[in-house]
Amino acid sequence: MKEKVAIVTGASSGIGRAASLLFAQNGATVVALGRNEKELNAVRAEAQEKGGKIETYLADIGETVQVEKFFDFMNENFGQADVLLNAAGIIKNGSIEQTSLNDWDKMMNINLRAVFYMMQRSVPLLEKTKGNIVNVSSVTGLRAFPNVLAYCVSKAATDQLTRCSALELAPQGIRVNAVNPGVVVTNIHRRGGMEEEKYQAFLEHSKTTHPLGRVGQTSEVAELIYFLASEKASWITGATYEIDGGRAQTCAR
């Protein structure tokens, strides 16, 4: 990753944050996108302490104009990119009867539409370096789970977006892959409205639903992302990798 440029969305927390730090630690210049300026600055400071370099860019990737301005920034300041990591995402609970159109639209906008647009706009930058894209999907893209309907649909669509674009971009030398984590300790459920007590109970219960008997850590997912983005994965494209403690292999419990 030395002297390479990695764009990371959702870089202010969770998997995006862990991946940003890992990329920077290994010599990449990370352009970290997020909506929380304080947390973005904290990620940049942590990277600097460890000898890494992170450039921060405050933006809401759900807003088309802000994405367009970001790519103007990339063209003016870098002119190319080696990696795009789409790690931003949101979740809301809700069944087919309970999910509001507003929640549906928000999840499709951030979890799918924004991913598509970031990918589309990054192609000219990635083509220059024969770079690659890694999308953060979910085990819910591979298996059906109740009461997270819109989230499941958005992640299943992300997986298909990954596979289709991998075929289309292969002639340009651009690889596209995705990671499909199980339950990982992040703030996504808290931001989605889950109270702390319920979240802790959810993590405890998740120990029983993941065959390895525990939930995941962001650093573990970041390592898989790093591998897929590296030269060691140069013959891998169109893959959706389970990293879920065996969760996708189980039946409902």
Residue frames as qw, qx, qy, qz and C-alpha x, y, z in Angstrom:
[[0.000, 0.880, 0.474, 0.000, 0.00, 0.00, 0.00],
 [0.414, -0.501, 0.051, 0.758, 2.99, 2.33, 0.05],
 [0.035, -0.272, 0.305, 0.912, 2.37, 5.52, -1.94],
 [0.065, -0.401, -0.810, -0.422, -1.13, 4.36, -2.91],
 [0.271, -0.108, 0.139, -0.946, -4.29, 6.41, -2.45],
 [0.162, -0.334, -0.929, 0.012, -7.29, 4.87, -0.72],
 [0.356, -0.306, -0.072, -0.880, -10.72, 6.51, -0.55],
 [0.223, -0.226, -0.910, 0.267, -12.75, 5.37, 2.44],
 [0.399, -0.481, -0.207, -0.753, -16.37, 6.29, 3.14],
 [0.784, -0.543, -0.216, -0.209, -17.77, 5.92, 6.64],
 [0.632, 0.344, -0.475, 0.506, -14.24, 6.51, 7.88],
 [0.188, -0.600, 0.330, -0.704, -15.18, 8.23, 11.14],
 [0.624, -0.320, 0.543, -0.463, -16.30, 5.04, 12.91],
 [0.914, 0.083, 0.316, -0.242, -16.61, 1.28, 12.83],
 [0.861, 0.134, 0.378, 0.315, -15.18, -0.80, 10.01],
 [0.460, 0.821, 0.065, 0.332, -14.35, 2.25, 7.91],
 [0.260, -0.902, 0.313, -0.141, -12.30, 3.73, 10.74],
 [0.782, -0.380, 0.476, 0.135, -10.40, 0.51, 11.39],
 [0.790, 0.398, 0.324, 0.336, -9.66, 0.05, 7.70],
 [0.226, 0.942, -0.067, 0.240, -8.51, 3.66, 7.31],
 [0.441, -0.787, 0.432, -0.031, -6.00, 3.22, 10.10],
 [0.839, -0.105, 0.492, 0.207, -4.76, -0.09, 8.69],
 [0.648, 0.668, 0.191, 0.311, -4.30, 1.35, 5.20],
 [0.023, 0.952, -0.212, 0.218, -2.45, 4.37, 6.63],
 [0.680, -0.586, 0.438, 0.042, -0.32, 2.16, 8.85],
 [0.800, 0.050, 0.504, 0.323, 0.84, 0.30, 5.76],
 [0.382, -0.235, 0.354, 0.821, 1.86, 3.38, 3.81],
 [0.183, 0.591, 0.630, 0.469, -1.24, 4.45, 1.91],
 [0.081, 0.006, 0.129, -0.988, -2.53, 8.00, 1.81],
 [0.002, 0.496, 0.867, -0.054, -6.11, 7.66, 2.98],
 [0.193, -0.208, -0.133, -0.950, -8.79, 10.13, 1.96],
 [0.088, -0.294, -0.889, 0.340, -11.32, 9.62, 4.72],
 [0.285, -0.357, -0.328, -0.827, -14.92, 10.67, 4.15],
 [0.268, -0.402, -0.819, 0.309, -17.46, 11.07, 6.92],
 [0.167, -0.761, -0.369, -0.507, -20.13, 13.28, 8.43],
 [0.617, -0.763, -0.151, 0.120, -18.60, 13.65, 11.90],
 [0.366, 0.813, -0.289, 0.348, -15.79, 16.21, 11.77],
 [0.455, -0.706, 0.472, -0.268, -14.67, 15.56, 15.35],
 [0.898, -0.135, 0.420, 0.004, -14.32, 11.82, 14.78],
 [0.765, 0.598, 0.000, 0.238, -12.62, 12.29, 11.41],
 [0.089, 0.851, -0.397, 0.332, -10.04, 14.53, 13.06],
 [0.681, -0.509, 0.494, -0.180, -9.54, 11.91, 15.76],
 [0.941, 0.201, 0.244, 0.123, -8.86, 9.23, 13.12],
 [0.524, 0.770, -0.169, 0.321, -6.39, 11.53, 11.37],
 [0.237, -0.800, 0.460, -0.305, -4.60, 12.27, 14.65],
 [0.855, -0.280, 0.431, -0.071, -4.37, 8.58, 15.54],
 [0.867, 0.437, 0.097, 0.221, -2.91, 7.77, 12.14],
 [0.266, 0.853, -0.289, 0.344, -0.34, 10.56, 12.47],
 [0.553, -0.662, 0.459, -0.210, 0.74, 9.27, 15.86],
 [0.869, -0.082, 0.479, 0.088, 1.51, 5.93, 14.21],
 [0.295, -0.406, 0.564, 0.656, 3.33, 7.49, 11.26],
 [0.356, 0.430, 0.771, 0.307, 0.44, 7.24, 8.80],
 [0.034, 0.140, -0.145, -0.979, -1.26, 9.82, 6.64],
 [0.134, 0.585, 0.800, 0.019, -4.99, 10.46, 6.51],
 [0.060, -0.080, -0.164, -0.981, -6.62, 13.36, 4.68],
 [0.173, 0.451, 0.783, -0.391, -10.15, 14.08, 5.92],
 [0.134, -0.147, -0.444, -0.874, -13.09, 15.22, 3.83],
 [0.277, 0.272, 0.653, -0.650, -16.37, 16.17, 5.45],
 [0.383, 0.089, -0.514, -0.763, -19.29, 15.02, 3.29],
 [0.663, 0.141, 0.582, -0.448, -22.64, 13.25, 3.29],
 [0.103, -0.171, 0.833, 0.516, -22.35, 10.69, 0.51],
 [0.269, 0.531, 0.798, -0.100, -26.13, 10.52, 0.33],
 [0.211, 0.855, 0.130, -0.456, -26.06, 14.00, -1.21],
 [0.781, 0.461, 0.278, 0.315, -25.21, 13.90, -4.92],
 [0.229, 0.931, -0.103, 0.264, -23.76, 17.41, -5.07],
 [0.476, -0.765, 0.432, -0.035, -21.41, 16.68, -2.17],
 [0.857, -0.034, 0.456, 0.238, -20.16, 13.52, -3.90],
 [0.610, 0.704, 0.166, 0.323, -19.54, 15.48, -7.10],
 [0.062, -0.944, 0.259, -0.194, -17.58, 18.12, -5.17],
 [0.729, -0.502, 0.455, 0.095, -15.53, 15.39, -3.55],
 [0.825, 0.219, 0.387, 0.349, -14.49, 13.95, -6.90],
 [0.312, 0.905, -0.034, 0.287, -13.60, 17.46, -8.09],
 [0.425, -0.812, 0.394, -0.074, -11.33, 17.57, -5.03],
 [0.847, -0.167, 0.466, 0.194, -9.83, 14.18, -5.89],
 [0.704, 0.585, 0.227, 0.333, -9.14, 15.17, -9.49],
 [0.109, 0.944, -0.145, 0.275, -7.53, 18.44, -8.47],
 [0.406, -0.764, 0.472, -0.172, -5.40, 17.04, -5.66],
 [0.654, -0.286, 0.698, 0.062, -4.62, 13.43, -6.61],
 [0.436, 0.516, -0.482, -0.558, -5.73, 12.70, -10.17],
 [0.615, 0.113, -0.763, -0.162, -5.98, 8.99, -9.44],
 [0.649, -0.431, 0.421, -0.464, -6.93, 6.45, -6.78],
 [0.237, 0.301, -0.923, -0.046, -5.87, 2.89, -6.04],
 [0.171, -0.284, -0.925, 0.186, -8.67, 1.77, -3.70],
 [0.418, -0.348, -0.063, -0.837, -12.27, 2.73, -3.02],
 [0.196, -0.177, -0.914, 0.309, -13.70, 1.31, 0.18],
 [0.427, -0.429, -0.259, -0.753, -17.44, 1.83, 0.60],
 [0.329, -0.104, -0.831, 0.435, -17.89, 1.36, 4.35],
 [0.278, -0.038, 0.252, -0.926, -20.63, 3.89, 5.13],
 [0.367, -0.289, -0.821, -0.328, -23.99, 2.39, 6.05],
 [0.375, -0.212, 0.373, -0.821, -27.10, 2.77, 8.20],
 [0.263, -0.201, -0.941, -0.071, -29.64, 0.37, 9.67],
 [0.471, -0.159, 0.228, -0.837, -33.22, 0.63, 10.89],
 [0.203, 0.115, 0.960, -0.153, -35.37, -2.14, 12.27],
 [0.539, 0.308, 0.089, -0.779, -38.69, -2.87, 10.63],
 [0.510, 0.173, 0.839, 0.077, -40.76, -5.64, 9.06],
 [0.141, 0.308, 0.656, 0.675, -42.65, -5.51, 5.75],
 [0.192, -0.773, -0.581, -0.166, -45.58, -4.01, 7.66],
 [0.434, -0.795, -0.201, 0.373, -43.63, -1.66, 9.90],
 [0.511, -0.138, 0.247, 0.811, -40.94, -0.19, 7.62],
 [0.230, 0.828, 0.224, -0.460, -41.85, 3.35, 6.64],
 [0.677, 0.664, 0.159, 0.275, -41.16, 4.62, 3.14],
 [0.025, -0.950, 0.273, -0.148, -38.90, 7.23, 4.71],
 [0.615, -0.540, 0.571, 0.060, -36.73, 4.58, 6.41],
 [0.839, 0.292, 0.418, 0.189, -36.74, 2.46, 3.24],
 [0.472, 0.852, 0.017, 0.227, -35.56, 5.42, 1.16],
 [0.249, -0.877, 0.405, -0.063, -32.85, 6.39, 3.65],
 [0.733, -0.322, 0.585, 0.128, -31.36, 2.89, 3.70],
 [0.762, 0.471, 0.366, 0.250, -31.50, 2.50, -0.06],
 [0.242, 0.956, -0.088, 0.140, -29.95, 5.94, -0.48],
 [0.269, -0.799, 0.535, -0.055, -26.96, 5.40, 1.82],
 [0.693, -0.263, 0.671, 0.026, -26.48, 1.62, 1.58],
 [0.694, 0.321, 0.596, 0.245, -27.01, 1.27, -2.17],
 [0.405, 0.881, 0.198, 0.142, -27.46, 4.44, -4.23],
 [0.166, -0.929, 0.324, 0.072, -24.48, 6.18, -2.64],
 [0.674, -0.309, 0.617, 0.264, -22.33, 3.07, -3.08],
 [0.663, 0.523, 0.470, 0.257, -23.29, 2.92, -6.76],
 [0.246, 0.962, 0.039, 0.116, -22.52, 6.60, -7.31],
 [0.397, -0.778, 0.458, 0.163, -19.19, 6.47, -5.47],
 [0.722, -0.036, 0.621, 0.302, -18.23, 3.49, -7.62],
 [0.555, 0.717, 0.370, 0.202, -19.36, 5.13, -10.84],
 [0.076, 0.989, -0.117, 0.057, -17.49, 8.37, -10.18],
 [0.524, -0.667, 0.501, 0.174, -14.32, 6.58, -9.04],
 [0.892, 0.271, 0.325, 0.158, -13.88, 4.50, -12.20],
 [0.511, 0.812, -0.122, 0.256, -11.79, 7.10, -14.10],
 [0.235, -0.811, 0.490, -0.215, -9.47, 7.46, -11.10],
 [0.784, -0.278, 0.551, -0.056, -9.13, 3.70, -10.56],
 [0.854, 0.500, 0.128, 0.065, -8.61, 2.95, -14.24],
 [0.265, 0.870, -0.383, 0.160, -5.37, 4.92, -14.17],
 [0.222, -0.595, 0.731, -0.249, -3.89, 2.62, -11.52],
 [0.621, -0.023, -0.759, -0.196, -5.70, -0.66, -12.27],
 [0.183, -0.276, 0.617, -0.714, -7.13, -0.17, -8.80],
 [0.333, -0.266, -0.899, -0.105, -9.97, -1.88, -7.02],
 [0.463, -0.421, 0.015, -0.780, -13.17, -1.46, -5.04],
 [0.269, -0.140, -0.911, 0.280, -14.20, -3.15, -1.80],
 [0.457, -0.460, -0.197, -0.735, -17.80, -2.81, -0.62],
 [0.085, -0.081, 0.830, -0.545, -18.85, -3.48, 2.97],
 [0.573, -0.248, -0.537, -0.567, -21.96, -5.60, 2.69],
 [0.490, -0.339, 0.553, -0.582, -23.37, -7.91, 5.37],
 [0.123, 0.029, 0.992, -0.029, -24.36, -11.47, 6.16],
 [0.421, 0.507, 0.527, -0.537, -27.87, -10.08, 5.71],
 [0.413, 0.562, -0.387, -0.603, -27.10, -9.78, 2.01],
 [0.251, 0.252, -0.916, -0.183, -26.59, -13.54, 1.85],
 [0.194, -0.305, -0.920, 0.150, -29.27, -14.76, 4.25],
 [0.303, -0.604, -0.344, -0.652, -32.76, -13.57, 5.22],
 [0.254, -0.158, -0.681, 0.668, -33.38, -12.17, 8.70],
 [0.136, -0.755, -0.613, -0.187, -36.68, -10.87, 10.10],
 [0.277, -0.895, -0.273, 0.221, -37.31, -7.29, 11.19],
 [0.261, -0.619, 0.310, 0.673, -34.46, -5.76, 9.20],
 [0.683, 0.535, 0.496, 0.043, -36.17, -5.99, 5.83],
 [0.374, 0.926, -0.044, -0.014, -34.88, -2.85, 4.09],
 [0.273, -0.754, 0.584, 0.125, -31.35, -3.37, 5.39],
 [0.695, -0.036, 0.704, 0.140, -31.31, -6.96, 4.08],
 [0.629, 0.691, 0.349, 0.069, -32.57, -5.83, 0.67],
 [0.143, 0.957, -0.241, -0.070, -30.00, -3.03, 0.45],
 [0.379, -0.598, 0.692, 0.142, -27.14, -5.42, 1.23],
 [0.727, 0.224, 0.639, 0.118, -28.36, -8.13, -1.14],
 [0.498, 0.855, 0.142, 0.031, -28.45, -5.46, -3.85],
 [0.124, -0.873, 0.457, 0.120, -24.93, -4.36, -2.89],
 [0.631, -0.235, 0.717, 0.178, -23.73, -7.92, -3.43],
 [0.666, 0.527, 0.503, 0.159, -25.27, -8.04, -6.89],
 [0.201, 0.973, -0.102, -0.052, -23.87, -4.59, -7.66],
 [0.401, -0.661, 0.604, 0.191, -20.47, -5.95, -6.69],
 [0.674, 0.051, 0.704, 0.217, -20.75, -8.98, -8.97],
 [0.549, 0.747, 0.365, 0.090, -22.17, -7.14, -11.99],
 [0.090, 0.970, -0.214, -0.071, -19.69, -4.28, -11.82],
 [0.562, -0.486, 0.621, 0.249, -16.82, -6.74, -11.40],
 [0.680, 0.325, 0.597, 0.275, -17.67, -8.21, -14.80],
 [0.359, 0.899, 0.224, 0.111, -18.10, -4.82, -16.41],
 [0.101, -0.950, 0.293, 0.031, -14.90, -3.31, -15.01],
 [0.847, -0.241, 0.399, 0.258, -12.65, -6.33, -15.50],
 [0.705, 0.543, 0.200, 0.410, -11.59, -5.23, -19.00],
 [0.088, 0.910, -0.148, 0.378, -10.27, -1.99, -17.45],
 [0.558, 0.232, -0.631, 0.486, -8.28, -3.97, -14.91],
 [0.309, -0.412, 0.355, -0.780, -10.45, -2.83, -11.99],
 [0.355, -0.159, -0.914, 0.111, -11.36, -5.48, -9.42],
 [0.465, -0.397, 0.061, -0.789, -14.54, -5.29, -7.32],
 [0.475, -0.132, -0.855, 0.164, -15.19, -7.37, -4.21],
 [0.481, -0.610, -0.005, -0.630, -17.28, -7.22, -1.04],
 [0.187, 0.105, -0.865, 0.454, -17.02, -8.38, 2.56],
 [0.587, -0.442, -0.426, -0.528, -20.08, -9.73, 4.36],
 [0.069, 0.270, -0.734, 0.620, -19.62, -9.38, 8.13],
 [0.437, -0.529, -0.727, -0.008, -21.81, -10.92, 10.77],
 [0.361, -0.909, -0.187, -0.086, -22.44, -8.98, 13.96],
 [0.595, 0.232, -0.239, 0.732, -19.47, -6.70, 14.61],
 [0.338, -0.700, -0.390, 0.493, -19.07, -4.29, 17.52],
 [0.240, 0.269, 0.216, 0.907, -19.68, -0.85, 15.97],
 [0.137, 0.283, 0.394, -0.863, -22.06, 2.06, 16.49],
 [0.205, -0.096, -0.628, -0.745, -24.38, 1.25, 13.58],
 [0.342, -0.491, -0.797, -0.084, -27.13, -0.28, 15.73],
 [0.240, -0.523, -0.426, 0.698, -26.91, 2.50, 18.30],
 [0.045, 0.232, -0.231, -0.944, -27.19, 5.11, 15.56],
 [0.272, -0.216, -0.761, -0.548, -30.14, 3.15, 14.21],
 [0.515, -0.468, -0.053, -0.716, -32.03, 3.76, 17.44],
 [0.801, -0.233, -0.548, 0.064, -31.16, 0.73, 19.57],
 [0.428, -0.832, 0.193, -0.297, -30.85, 1.64, 23.25],
 [0.114, 0.625, -0.746, 0.199, -27.65, 0.67, 25.05],
 [0.573, -0.202, 0.704, -0.367, -29.27, -2.00, 27.23],
 [0.864, 0.372, 0.228, -0.253, -30.89, -3.64, 24.23],
 [0.535, 0.715, -0.450, -0.020, -27.67, -3.41, 22.26],
 [0.142, -0.519, 0.809, -0.238, -25.70, -5.20, 24.97],
 [0.728, 0.057, 0.596, -0.333, -28.40, -7.89, 25.12],
 [0.771, 0.597, -0.069, -0.211, -28.20, -8.17, 21.33],
 [0.287, 0.680, -0.671, 0.077, -24.42, -8.68, 21.48],
 [0.414, -0.303, 0.798, -0.316, -24.82, -11.31, 24.19],
 [0.814, 0.290, 0.390, -0.318, -27.49, -13.16, 22.21],
 [0.612, 0.701, -0.320, -0.180, -25.31, -12.98, 19.10],
 [0.153, -0.539, 0.825, -0.072, -22.75, -15.17, 20.83],
 [0.609, 0.073, 0.760, -0.216, -25.28, -17.99, 20.52],
 [0.704, 0.627, 0.223, -0.248, -26.15, -17.33, 16.86],
 [0.406, 0.762, -0.501, -0.062, -22.56, -17.26, 15.60],
 [0.966, -0.036, -0.256, 0.030, -21.01, -20.76, 15.64],
 [0.563, 0.346, -0.452, 0.599, -17.62, -19.49, 16.81],
 [0.528, -0.575, -0.561, 0.277, -19.38, -18.24, 19.94],
 [0.283, -0.553, -0.139, 0.771, -18.58, -14.54, 19.74],
 [0.392, 0.892, 0.199, -0.107, -19.19, -11.38, 17.76],
 [0.735, 0.351, 0.073, 0.575, -16.58, -9.83, 15.50],
 [0.328, -0.704, -0.029, 0.630, -14.23, -6.89, 15.88],
 [0.430, 0.876, -0.003, -0.219, -13.72, -4.12, 13.34],
 [0.137, -0.708, 0.642, 0.260, -10.01, -4.92, 13.13],
 [0.569, 0.004, 0.814, 0.116, -10.79, -8.43, 11.88],
 [0.561, 0.708, 0.427, -0.037, -12.95, -7.14, 9.04],
 [0.112, 0.926, -0.260, -0.252, -10.35, -4.48, 8.22],
 [0.402, -0.446, 0.749, 0.281, -7.72, -7.19, 7.73],
 [0.580, 0.351, 0.719, 0.153, -9.89, -8.96, 5.14],
 [0.343, 0.915, 0.167, -0.132, -10.60, -5.65, 3.39],
 [0.144, -0.811, 0.478, 0.307, -6.88, -4.91, 3.32],
 [0.527, -0.126, 0.794, 0.274, -6.13, -8.29, 1.78],
 [0.530, 0.609, 0.586, 0.075, -8.76, -7.85, -0.94],
 [0.200, 0.970, 0.002, -0.140, -7.45, -4.37, -1.73],
 [0.357, -0.692, 0.547, 0.306, -3.85, -5.56, -1.91],
 [0.421, 0.533, -0.639, -0.361, -1.79, -7.14, -4.66],
 [0.192, -0.166, 0.956, -0.148, -2.11, -10.48, -2.89],
 [0.506, 0.429, 0.671, -0.332, -5.72, -10.62, -4.11],
 [0.107, 0.467, -0.407, -0.778, -4.85, -9.67, -7.68],
 [0.216, -0.021, -0.851, -0.478, -6.83, -12.59, -9.18],
 [0.019, -0.465, -0.827, 0.315, -9.94, -12.12, -7.06],
 [0.198, 0.039, -0.099, -0.974, -12.91, -10.17, -8.38],
 [0.588, -0.201, -0.445, -0.645, -16.68, -10.42, -8.05],
 [0.493, -0.141, -0.818, 0.259, -16.36, -12.20, -4.71],
 [0.475, -0.643, 0.028, -0.601, -18.57, -11.64, -1.65],
 [0.471, 0.213, -0.768, 0.379, -16.59, -12.88, 1.33],
 [0.677, -0.636, -0.302, -0.215, -18.30, -14.09, 4.49],
 [0.347, 0.274, -0.598, 0.669, -16.54, -12.96, 7.65],
 [0.553, -0.426, -0.107, -0.708, -19.14, -13.82, 10.24],
 [0.308, -0.333, 0.786, -0.419, -18.00, -16.49, 12.67],
 [0.036, 0.096, 0.984, 0.143, -20.03, -19.02, 10.67],
 [0.354, 0.334, 0.444, -0.753, -23.32, -17.11, 10.93],
 [0.524, 0.372, -0.341, -0.686, -24.25, -17.55, 7.25],
 [0.336, 0.142, -0.919, -0.148, -24.05, -21.33, 7.64],
 [0.095, 0.138, 0.838, -0.519, -26.70, -21.55, 10.33],
 [0.195, -0.539, -0.705, -0.417, -30.48, -21.92, 10.30],
 [0.308, -0.637, 0.002, -0.707, -32.84, -19.69, 12.28],
 [0.452, -0.136, -0.764, 0.439, -32.57, -20.06, 16.06]]
